[in-house]
């Protein structure tokens, strides 16, 4: 504990030009970043890399600090989206399993700041809620600062870290951030039902975040011997395990274990994973590697998208040129699942969205299945890698299909009000006759 310092002493270590890397989501060093803006008057040219930050920090949100701090993110939060106009916020394109490695090949971090459990009697801490890129960044950072917190769950896997590998520790006492378990709406339930019908007993599943994945989890309660190999461990997985639907007995890789790269959910989830040998949080470079995912027989990947064109291109992270979120593990898990024996991948979306018309200011309903993506939209999942697409109107199976067949099948699951228009546009584009 001789390495224990105050947050002010930690801030005093930061010097001009430093590149700081934050732990992901619930693993960020909250106290350090809450106070980072206080050194803006003595430092210049500080860059911070983060991924789905969960707290609102002055250094990245207040325009007066934009000349001091540059923020680069692997996955945007709502705060980053709202403040993108400050011009000091930028996105790092990535596939999540390579995020840490590729970033450090471009720019080595001077300081890593994250959180962890208190050291045990052997001098080990657990990185607790994220093992996506943290171990890699800790290994190559010049200075490692860890906020040690008695309120974090001690998770198992390969995310243990000895105090000898930590330069400084800050004792903190905040609660882990929770993600409420959102209730699925009627559209979510329809989509979840379609997917559940295509999931078999003994399948290994990956789920994302939000109403549709929650609906899928709810629809799987009667399944048997499901397994888990997923980027994100959610409260839905805990409920399925407690209901007896998840046993992990049939997994071909890591049988008996739920494998994930990070966890984010309710306090009940954190209590469940605390010191639980059935849950393994392993390095994201391993968990999300498509070649590793493909070793799970009957792997099923379920993700969401914002917009899809008639050939199957998925824009899942941006709306036109506006960065909305991030690629995350969508490509990793979708392509990995299709490598697996009997593997399947699902991309889900509502058929329509209500958006504000820029000319009239009125809200109008638009189709999310479109002839072409919005100009500048990032293609998160290429049409070469799309398998099943699901809306509230059904399932379009696109694997191995021609453009003409894709167009026909996607129009069939579009909202009925837009099908004639989509057909006419497809003919103009030469996709169909």
N, C-alpha and C positions, 0 to 999 in steps of 0.2 A: 504493500500500500504506500510505499515511499514515492511511488509514481503519481499519487493522487494530487491534483491541482485544482484550483478554482477555475470557473469559466473565464474570469478576467485574465488569469495567467495563461490560459489557452489562447485567448484572443491576442495577447501580447506576443505570441509566437508567430503570428501572421505578418508577413513582410511584403513589400511591393512586388507585384508580378506573380504572386503565388497562385498556383492552380489547386483548388480544393475539390475533393470528390466527396459527395454525401452518400450515406447508405440509402437504400431504396425504400420508399413508402414508409411503413411503420418503423423502419430501422434507421431513420435519419436522426442525427444528434440534435434534438429539438432545442435544448437550452443554448447550445453554441450558436445555432443559426438564428435563434430569437434575438441574440445580442450582436450578431455580426455587423449590423449597420452602425454600431456605436464606434467602430474604428474607421469610419469613412473619412474622417478628417485627417488621418495620419498615413493612410495607405493609398496606393493607386494601382490600377490595372489588375484587379483581382478577378479571377474567373472561377465559377462554381459549376460543377457538373452534378445534376440530380436526376431522379427518375420518380415520377408520380409523387411529388412532395405533397404531404397531407396537411401541413400547417401554413398559415399566412404569415410570411416573414417580410419585414420592412425592406430588407436589402434587395429583395427581388420584385417588390410590388410598388414601392414609392419611387416616383420618377426622379426625385432629387438625388437618389443614389445610383442612377443609371450610368453616370460617368465614372463611377468607382468600381461597380460590380457588373460583370458580364455573366449571364446565366445560360448554360447550355444543358438541354434536357433530353433524355432518351424517351420520355413519355410525359406529355403535357397534362397538368392538372387544370381545373377550372380557373384557378388564379393565374396560371401562366397564359392561358388563352385570353383572359380579360385584359392582361397587361402587355400583350405582345406588341402593342403600339409604342411602347417605350423604346423599342429598337435595340435594347440590350439583351433581349431574350431570343435564343435560337434553338432549333431542333437538331438533334443528332440522328440522322437516318441509321437504322440498325435492324438486324435480326437479333432478338434478345440473347440467344445463346452465345453470340459473338460480341455483344455490346462492350463488355469490359476489355476484352483482348484487343479489339480493333481500335478502341479509343486510346488505349495506352500505347499502341504502336504509333499513334499520331502525336500524343502528348502525355508525357509522364506526369503523374500527380505529385505535387509537393506535400500535400496534407490530405489524409483521409479522416473523415469525422463520421462516426456512426454510434450506435448504441449496442448494449449487450447486457447479459445477466451479471449478477455479482460473481466474483471469482469463487470457485468451490475450494475444498480443502487441498486439492492438488494444484491449484493455481490456474484452472481453466475457466473461461467464460464461454457462454453460448451466444452466438450472434442472433439467436432467438427467432426473429420473424422474417428474415430475408437472407438468402444465400445465393442470390442471382449473380452478382459480380463482386460482392464485397470481399471475399477471400482473395481474389485476384488483385484487387486494388490495394488491399492491405499489404499484400506481399511486396508490391512494387512501389508503394508510397515512401517518401523520405521520412515523413513523420506521421504516426498513427495516434489519433486521439479518440478514445472510446468513453462514452457516457455509460457508466455502469448503474443499473436500475433494478431494484429489488422487485419491481412490479411486472417484469417481463417474464414470459414463460420460458423455461429451460427446454428448448427443443433439441432433438437428437438428429444425427446424420453425419455430415462431415463439415459442420460449421463451428466446431470447437476451436478456441484460440487461447493460447497460453499467455499469461501476463508478460512473459519474457519478450513476446512479439508485439507488445503494446508499449508505446513510448510514454503516453500520459493518459490518466483516467480522471474523469470528472464524476463525482458522486451526485446522482440526481434521484428524483422521487416522483416522476409523473406517471400517469396511467398510459398504457399502450393505446394508441388511437383505434377506435372501433369503426367498422363499416356496418351500418344497420342492415338487417336482413330484409330487403325490400320485398313487398308482397307482389306477386305476379298479377298482371291484369288479364282480361279475357283474351286479348291477342297473344300474350305470352303463353297462356295456357293452351291455346290452339296449337301454336308452334311447338311447344313442349310435348304435346300429345303426339304430333306427327313423328317427332324424333324418337320418343320413347317406344313407339311401335317398331322402330328399326334397330333397337338395341336389344341384344340377347342376354340371357343369363350367362355370366362368366366373362362378359366384355370388360375391358379396361378403359376407363373414361377420363377425358380432360374437359373441364368446363371453365368458361371465362366468368365475367362479372356482370351483374345486372338482372333485370326481370326475366329475360328469356332463359338464361342458365338456371336461375332459381326455379323457374317453371319446369325445366327439364328434370332437375333434381327431385322436385315434388312428384313428377310423373313416374319416377323410377323406384318408388318406395316398395313396390311388389316384386321387383327383380331379385334374383338370387346370385350370390357369389360374384358381385361386381368387384372390379379392382380399380385402383387409382394410380395414374401416372399423369401428373398435371403440372403446369407452370405455377398456378395459383391455387392454394388450398383455401376453400371457402367454408362458410357455415353450412352450406348445403351438403357438402361431403360428410361433415360431422353428423348431420341428421340422418343421412343414408346409412352411415356406419352404426349409429345407435338403433336404427330400425332393423338392422340385420341384413340390409340389402348389399352392403359392402362387407366382404370378408377378405378379399385379396388372395383367396386360396387358389384361384385358377390362373393367376398371373404367371407368365413365362419368364418375366424379369422381376427380380425382387419379390418373390411370392411372400405373402403374409404382411407386406408393408405398403402403406400409402406413401408414395414418393411425390415430392413437390419441391419447388425452388423457393417459394415464399408463401407466407400465410397472411391473410387480411380478412377480418370479419368481426364477429361479435365477441364480447368478453367470454361467452360460453365456449366459443371455438378456442380461445387462448387457454382457457382452463382445461379443455379436452386435450390439447397437444402438449401441455406441460408435462415433461418427463415421461412422455408416452412412447414406448418402444415400437408401437405400431405405426408411428409417423416418422418419416425420415425426410428432413429438409437437406437436399443435396445441391452441389454446385450447379448453377444454372447452365453452365457450359456443358455439363453432362446431361442434366435432366431434359433440356430443350434441344439437344442435338438430334436432328431428324434420324440419324443413323441409330441412335440409342432408342428413340421412341419406337422405331420400326421393329425393334426386337421384342416388343410386347405383342404377342398374338392377340387378334381381335381388339386392337386399339381403336378407340373412337374419339375424334376431336370435334368439339362444338364451339364455334366462335360467332361473333356478330360482325356485320359490316354496315356502313353508312349508306352506300350506294353501289349498285352493280349494273354494268352495261349489258347489252343483249348478247355479247359474246362471252360473258363470264368474268370480266375484269372487276375486281373488288376494290373500291376505295373505302378503306376501313379506318383511316386516320386523319383524313383532311376533307374539307368541304371546298372544292376548288383549290385555290392556293392557300387557304387558311388552315394552318395546322390545328387539328382538334384534339388529338390524343397521341397515339403512337402505334407503330407496327406491333410492338410487344412480341408475343410469341406466336402470332397467328400463322405466319408462314412456317415457322419451326414445327408447330404441332399439326398443321394441316397436311404438310408434305410428309412428316414423320408417320402419321397415322396411315397414310396410303402406302407406305413401305411395308407395313405390317401384314402378316398373314390374316386375311379376312378383315383388314382395317378399313375404316370409313371416316370421312371428314364431312362435317356439316357447316355451312355458312348460313346464318339466319338474319332476317331483317323483317320489319313491317313492310307491307307493300306500299304504304304512303307515308308522308310526313306533312305536317302543317307548318308552313314557313311564311315569313313576312315578305310581301312583295315590295321591292325597293322603290318602285315608282309610286304605288298607291299607299303604301304603309299598312295595307290590310293583309290579314293572314289568309293564305290560300293552300289548298291541298295539292300536293305534287306527288308524282310516282317516284318511288325509290329504285325501281327498275327502269332504266333509261336507255335510249338509243346509243348515246355516247356519254362518257363521264364529263363532269364540269371541267372547263378549261383549267389546266394546272393541277388537277386532282392527282394525288399520289396513288399509284396502284400498289396496294399492300399485298394482295394475293393475285398472282397472274392468272389469266384464264387457263393456262397450261396446268395449273395446280388445283383448280376448283373441282369438287366432287359432287356433293349434294348441296342444293340451295333450297331453303325453306322459308316460306312466308305463311301468313294465316290462311292462304288459299291452297296450300299443298306443298309437295316436294318435287323439285326438278332435278333429275339425275343427269349430270353433265359429263361424267367420266367417259373419255374416249369418243365423245360425240363431235359431229361437224358443227360449223357455225350455224348452218341452217337449222339443224336439230336443236341447238342451244336456244336460238331465237324463239322457235316455236314453243319449247318447253318453258322458257322463262316468261313468255307472254301469258302462258296458261296459268301461272301463279301470280301474275300481276293483278292489281285491283281491276275488276271488270270495267270500271269507268274509263280506264286508260288503254285497254287492250286494242281497240280499233286504231287509236292514235299510234301506239307502238308498232302495230302491224304496218301501217302506212309509212312510218319513218324507216322501218326495216327494209321495206321495198325500195325506198329512195336511196338508201345506203347500199343496196345491192346484196343484202344478206339473204333475202328470200325473193321469190318471184311473185 
